[in-house]
């Protein structure tokens, strides 16, 4: 996000509004389509009585079978706003009831954190390096700044707990700005890239990592990631397959649970986990390709057009100024 903000939104008119709306356009369309599919699947399962013990509608009313009508209506409205908007919810100060409709797409809890981060990102990336490090240190050890007023399991505490990981990205970008103008040998970038792969795969197997010091061991892991990622980005930023995987990663992530739930209704696959996994993987890949082509790509074109005009105007204005200066000199 620090890279995107510097590259696309610096110097733009209404840059904050443009950034926020563009990020929302990136997240919501595919999410809402998958959400609609989840709701449709629940209605179909309810209508045809398919594995009723896994049906969201039945489970919702079973959860509130002893509740008052007002409580049920309030819960329904809260669940509706939470699922549609993700960040408009009643979880900021306390923990809302985790009923079956709390979050219909389970992995979307990360989108809640991400969307909330976008609201603060333009300000956070401008912090001085020392302040950024201090903020990370404070958030790492103080998850709940107001334990009396804010519940430990509230959305606010969840956001503050995960915020350091976003800030680590800002720190890593600060390092990237220092090295991107240097002529670093390709072989060194490749060595660091291979080191990154080994770090991700084998770090948990190192003996001292098993010690009961999670903050210490995780801190080492994150520090190494922060240091190596900028060099890896220099090596891979222009690789087409890297971009292709990146484009598919979000639709794959947000839709995979839909196909797992869908295949749960095929009794034959329940006894063959290998086939179940392969079919779920293939269906998710195919759906991700369709999402990317018919939803993400057209909307991304709109997002890029919204950013481009101001960037194009600048050289034009510069050329006009130079022409005027040349004419004044000749005159």
C-alpha positions in Angstrom: 0.0 0.0 0.0 2.9 2.4 0.7 4.2 1.7 -2.8 0.7 2.2 -4.4 0.2 5.4 -2.5 3.5 6.8 -3.6 3.3 5.6 -7.2 -0.4 6.4 -8.1 -1.8 8.9 -5.6 0.9 11.4 -4.8 0.0 14.7 -6.3 -3.5 13.6 -7.3 -6.5 15.9 -6.7 -8.7 14.5 -3.9 -6.1 11.8 -3.4 -7.6 10.4 -0.2 -11.1 10.0 -1.6 -9.7 8.5 -4.8 -7.5 6.0 -3.0 -10.3 4.9 -0.6 -12.9 4.5 -3.4 -10.4 2.6 -5.6 -9.5 0.2 -2.8 -13.2 -0.4 -2.1 -13.7 -1.1 -5.9 -10.9 -3.6 -5.7 -12.4 -5.5 -2.7 -16.2 -5.3 -2.8 -17.3 -6.5 -6.3 -15.9 -10.0 -6.2 -16.7 -10.3 -2.5 -20.4 -9.3 -3.0 -20.8 -11.8 -5.9 -19.4 -14.6 -3.7 -21.6 -13.5 -0.8 -24.7 -13.6 -3.1 -23.6 -17.1 -4.2 -23.3 -18.2 -0.5 -26.8 -16.9 0.3 -28.2 -18.5 -2.8 -26.7 -21.8 -1.9 -28.1 -21.6 1.6 -31.6 -20.9 0.2 -31.3 -23.9 -2.2 -30.2 -26.2 0.6 -33.0 -25.0 2.8 -35.6 -25.4 0.1 -34.5 -28.9 -0.8 -33.5 -30.0 2.7 -29.9 -30.8 1.7 -27.9 -31.7 4.8 -30.0 -29.5 7.2 -27.4 -29.6 10.0 -25.2 -27.4 7.8 -27.8 -25.0 6.6 -27.3 -21.4 7.6 -30.9 -20.5 7.7 -31.9 -23.4 10.0 -28.8 -22.9 12.2 -29.6 -19.2 12.5 -33.1 -19.8 13.9 -31.9 -22.7 16.1 -29.4 -20.3 17.6 -32.1 -17.7 18.4 -34.9 -20.2 19.2 -35.2 -18.9 22.8 -34.7 -15.2 22.0 -37.2 -12.4 21.8 -38.4 -11.2 18.4 -36.7 -7.8 18.8 -33.4 -9.6 19.6 -33.7 -11.8 16.5 -34.5 -8.7 14.3 -31.6 -6.8 15.8 -29.2 -9.7 15.2 -30.4 -10.1 11.6 -29.9 -6.4 10.8 -26.4 -6.4 12.5 -25.5 -9.6 10.5 -26.8 -8.0 7.3 -24.7 -4.8 7.7 -21.6 -6.7 8.7 -21.8 -9.1 5.8 -22.6 -6.5 3.1 -20.3 -3.7 4.3 -17.8 -5.7 6.5 -16.7 -2.5 8.4 -20.2 -1.2 9.5 -20.9 -3.5 12.4 -21.6 -3.5 16.2 -18.3 -5.2 17.1 -16.1 -2.2 17.7 -16.5 -1.9 21.5 -17.7 -5.4 22.4 -18.0 -8.9 21.0 -21.3 -9.4 19.1 -23.0 -12.8 19.3 -21.2 -15.2 16.9 -24.4 -16.7 15.4 -24.2 -18.8 12.2 -24.8 -15.7 10.0 -22.1 -13.6 11.8 -19.8 -13.7 8.8 -21.1 -15.8 5.9 -17.7 -15.9 4.2 -15.4 -16.9 7.0 -12.1 -15.7 5.5 -13.6 -12.2 5.1 -12.5 -11.3 8.6 -9.2 -10.4 7.1 -11.0 -8.1 4.6 -12.5 -6.3 7.6 -9.1 -5.5 8.9 -7.8 -4.6 5.5 -10.6 -2.2 4.7 -10.2 -0.5 8.0 -6.5 -0.2 7.4 -7.1 1.6 4.1 -8.9 4.4 5.9 -5.8 5.1 7.9 -3.1 4.1 5.4 -2.5 7.5 3.7 -1.7 9.0 7.1 0.3 6.0 8.5 2.7 5.8 5.5 3.7 9.5 6.1 4.9 8.8 9.6 8.6 9.3 10.4 10.5 6.0 10.6 11.2 6.4 14.3 7.5 7.0 15.1 6.5 4.1 12.9 8.8 1.7 14.8 7.6 3.1 18.2 4.0 2.6 17.1 4.8 -1.0 16.1 6.4 -1.6 19.5 3.5 -0.2 21.4 0.8 -2.2 19.4 2.8 -5.4 19.7 2.7 -5.3 23.5 -0.5 -3.4 24.2 -3.3 -4.9 22.1 -6.1 -3.3 24.1 -5.4 0.4 25.0 -8.7 0.8 26.9 -9.4 -2.6 28.5 -12.3 -1.2 30.7 -14.2 0.3 27.7 -13.2 -2.1 24.9 -13.8 -5.8 25.1 -10.8 -8.0 24.5 -12.5 -9.8 21.6 -13.9 -6.7 19.9 -13.2 -5.7 16.3 -11.1 -2.7 17.5 -8.7 -4.9 19.4 -8.5 -7.3 16.5 -7.6 -4.4 14.2 -5.0 -3.1 16.6 -3.5 -6.6 17.0 -3.1 -7.0 13.3 -2.1 -3.4 12.5 1.6 -4.0 13.1 1.8 -6.4 10.2 0.6 -3.6 7.8 3.1 -1.3 9.4 5.9 -3.8 8.8 5.1 -3.5 5.2 5.5 0.3 5.4 8.9 -0.3 7.1 9.9 -2.7 4.3 8.9 -0.1 1.7 11.2 2.4 3.4 14.1 0.0 2.9 13.0 -0.5 -0.7 13.2 3.2 -1.4 16.8 3.1 -0.3 17.9 0.2 -2.5 15.8 0.7 -5.7 18.2 3.3 -7.0 21.3 1.1 -6.5 22.8 -1.3 -9.0 22.5 -4.6 -7.1 23.9 -7.7 -8.9 21.2 -10.1 -10.1 23.0 -13.1 -8.5 22.7 -11.4 -5.1 18.9 -10.8 -5.6 18.5 -14.5 -6.6 20.4 -15.7 -3.6 18.2 -13.5 -1.3 15.1 -14.7 -3.1 16.0 -18.4 -2.5 16.7 -17.5 1.1 13.3 -16.0 1.4 11.7 -19.2 0.1 13.7 -21.3 2.6 12.8 -18.9 5.4 9.1 -19.3 4.8 9.2 -23.0 4.4 11.7 -24.1 7.0 11.8 -21.4 9.7 9.3 -23.3 12.0 11.6 -26.3 11.9 14.6 -24.5 13.4 15.1 -25.8 17.0 15.1 -22.5 18.9 11.7 -21.6 17.3 10.1 -24.3 19.4 11.0 -22.4 22.6 8.2 -20.7 24.5 9.1 -17.3 23.3 6.7 -16.5 20.5 7.3 -12.7 20.5 11.0 -13.2 20.2 11.0 -16.0 17.6 8.2 -14.3 15.5 10.1 -11.1 15.8 13.2 -12.6 14.2 11.1 -14.1 11.4 9.3 -10.8 10.7 12.6 -8.9 10.8 14.1 -11.2 8.2 11.0 -10.9 6.0 11.1 -7.1 6.3 14.8 -7.1 5.2 14.6 -9.6 2.4 11.2 -8.6 0.8 12.5 -5.4 -0.9 15.3 -7.3 -2.6 12.8 -10.0 -3.7 10.5 -7.4 -5.1 13.3 -5.9 -7.2 13.8 -9.3 -8.7 10.2 -10.3 -9.3 8.2 -7.1 -9.9 8.4 -7.5 -13.7 7.7 -11.2 -13.9 4.4 -11.9 -15.6 3.6 -15.2 -13.8 4.1 -13.3 -10.5 1.5 -10.8 -11.6 -0.8 -13.5 -12.8 -0.7 -15.3 -9.4 -1.3 -12.0 -7.7 -4.4 -11.3 -9.8 -5.9 -14.7 -9.0 -4.9 -14.7 -5.3 -7.8 -12.5 -4.0 -10.7 -14.2 -5.9 -9.2 -17.6 -5.0 -8.9 -16.7 -1.3 -12.4 -15.3 -1.0 -14.3 -18.0 -3.0 -12.6 -21.2 -1.9 -14.9 -21.7 1.1 -17.9 -21.5 -1.2 -16.8 -24.6 -3.1 -15.9 -26.5 0.0 -19.4 -25.9 1.4 -20.9 -26.8 -2.0 -19.0 -30.1 -2.2 -19.9 -30.9 1.3 -23.3 -31.8 -0.1 -21.8 -34.5 -2.4 -21.9 -37.6 -0.1 -19.6 -39.6 -2.5 -16.8 -37.1 -2.0 -17.1 -37.1 1.8 -15.3 -40.4 1.9 -12.6 -39.5 -0.6 -10.8 -36.4 0.9 -8.1 -36.4 -1.9 -10.7 -36.2 -4.7 -12.6 -33.7 -2.6 -9.6 -31.4 -2.3 -8.6 -31.7 -6.0 -12.1 -30.9 -7.2 -12.5 -28.0 -4.8 -9.1 -26.7 -6.0 -10.0 -26.9 -9.7 -13.4 -25.3 -9.2 -11.9 -22.5 -7.2 -9.2 -21.9 -9.9 -11.8 -21.9 -12.7 -14.1 -19.5 -10.7 -11.1 -17.2 -9.9 -10.3 -17.0 -13.7 -13.9 -16.0 -14.4 -13.9 -13.5 -11.6 -10.7 -12.0 -12.8 -11.8 -11.7 -16.4 -15.4 -10.6 -16.1 -15.3 -8.6 -12.8 -11.8 -7.6 -11.7 -10.4 -6.7 -15.1 -13.2 -4.4 -16.2 -13.4 -2.7 -12.8 -9.6 -2.4 -12.7 -9.7 -0.6 -16.0 -12.1 1.9 -14.4 -9.8 2.3 -11.4 -6.8 3.0 -13.5 -8.7 5.5 -15.6 -9.6 7.4 -12.5 -6.0 7.7 -11.5 -4.4 8.3 -14.9 -5.8 11.7 -16.0 -3.9 13.8 -13.4 -0.8 11.9 -14.1 -1.1 12.6 -17.9 -1.9 16.3 -17.4 1.4 17.0 -15.6 3.7 16.4 -18.7 1.3 18.4 -20.9 1.4 21.4 -18.5 5.2 21.1 -18.3 5.5 21.1 -22.2 3.2 24.1 -22.4 5.3 26.0 -19.9 8.5 25.1 -21.7 7.0 26.3 -25.0 6.0 29.6 -23.5 9.5 30.0 -22.0 11.1 29.3 -25.4 8.8 31.8 -27.1 9.6 34.5 -24.5 13.3 33.9 -25.0 13.0 34.1 -28.8 11.0 37.3 -28.6 
